Amino acid sequence: MGAFAVAFILISGYIYVSNSTFQMYITRREDGHRYYFRCGAYGIFFCLIGIIISIALDRFNIPTIALKCIFRTSIEELTGVTQYTKSLQDYLSLKMVLGSSLAVVLAPLASKLDNFFRDDEQSRNYIHKEKSPALEKFLFECGSELQTVLITLKSRKVYVGMVNDIPIESGDVEHFSILPILSGYRDKDKLTVSFTTNYYLHYQNNLNDEGEPVDGSGACLDDFVEMIPVSEIAHIGRFDIDTYKSFIKPIGAESVTPWMDLQEFPIDRSGSANITPNEKA
């Protein structure tokens, strides 16, 4: 009976950890032995609840009544333990098996309740705030605050954009996605930034409010999302466009076209770009 009880305990713990979104996010970031201990701990917890339930049912003799009414038998006949021969050890062993069996039923119910009361967004928020390393916390804060970031890759490619998605389902984040606003490169010697592509003007001129092409053909907003490998990042930091505008003025441009504030700076749809290719940071 002990072997069956241990098996049910581990199975119930695994069922709960695998089906609860919150627990799944946590265990994906833990080592193998911590995962086994977590499954065992929750399995024991559900087993104890099952034992309490089985004792409560036995107190009112519900199992015996149900077996006699449905199957015309009794627990004593099934187990061979009679009221004259059963000892405390027999009683506890039986309750252990019954409790661990109930644990397999309780585990999926508990995972569904956990997912109902703590949705995916709440689980992700907790993971980002409490369990994530510094880079993931930074990305999460920027994404939550809609703060633009400047990313320099090891290839000296530069992106300015907004954090779009941080996948944590598989454990440690190996890549994330951004919606680019500007892109360019860093000078090899001076490490100054030259912006060569202004995505923002394209979004404003060619996409509607839903992110679909104005003329009905071409790339939509989601098509511009870029995947950034974490292993290729040389530098990442916040990028405030208003502050950048106060330091940098377009070279060879007579007027400043918009960054983010369309009311203050009307878009020049005739063709002049927001940032010229030679502009430095």
Residue, then its C-alpha position, 0 to 999 in steps of 0.5 A: m500500500g505504501a508504494f501506491a500511496v507514494a505514487f499517487i502523491l507524486i502524480s497528484g503533485y505533478i498534475y497540479v504543478s503542470n496544470s496551474t499556470f502560476q506554478m508552471y511559470i515558477t517551475r520552468r525557472e527552477d532546477g530539476h531537483r527543486y521541481y521534484f520537491r515541489c511536486g512532492a510537497y504539493g502531493i503531500f498537501f493534497c494527500l493530507i486533505g484527502i486523508i482528512i476527507s476520508i476520515a470525515l466520511d468514515r466518521f459518518n460511515i458513508p463509504t460503507i453505506a454507499l458500498k452496501c447500497i451500490f455494490r452489495t459489499s463493504i470495506e471490510e470484505l474488500t480489504g480483509v480487515t474486520q472491526y475485530t482485527k484491524s489495528l491502528q496501523d491498518y487503519l492509517s495505512l488504509k486512510m493513506v491509500l484513500g487519501s492519496s487516491l483522493a489527492v489525484v482527484l483534488a489536484p486538477l480541481a485545485s489547479k482549475l481554481d488557481n487558474f480561475f482566481r489568478d489569471d495569466e496576467q496576474s501570474r506573469n506580473y508576479i513572476h516578472k516582479e519576484k522571480s525574474p532577473a534584472l533584465e526581465k524586470f527592466l523589460f517588463e517595467c518598460g512594457s507596462e509603462l509603454q516606455t521606449v527602449l534603445i537596444t544595441l546589438k553586438s553587430r552594432k545594429v540599433y533599435v528604438g522601440m516598445v517592448n511587445d512581448i516577453p515569453i516566459e512560458s519556457g523558463d528563462v527568457e532567451h528572446f523578446s519582441i519589440l515594435p520598432i520606432l527607429s533603427g540604425y547603427r553605432d559608429k565603429d570608432k565613436l560609438t555614436v548612433s546613426f538612425t537610418t530608418n524611421y518606422y514611426l512615420h511609416y506607421q502614421n502615413n500608411l497604417n490606420d488606427e487598427g494597424e492595418p494598411v490604409d490602402g488595404s494592401g501591404a504590411c500591417l503593424d504586427d508585421f514590423v515586430e522584431m525578435i531580439p535574442v538576449s544573447e546578442i544584446a550589447h546594451i539596453g536602456r530607456f530612451d525618452i524621445d522628448t529628451y532626445k529631441s532637446f539634445i539633437k537637431p536634424i542636420g540639414a533639415e529646415s523643420v522638425t517633423p513629429w516624433m510622438d506629438l502630432q498636435e505640436f509637430p504636424i507630419d510632413r507627408s511630402g517626403s522629408a524624414n523625421i530623422t536624417p540618416n546622418e543624425k548622431a546621438 
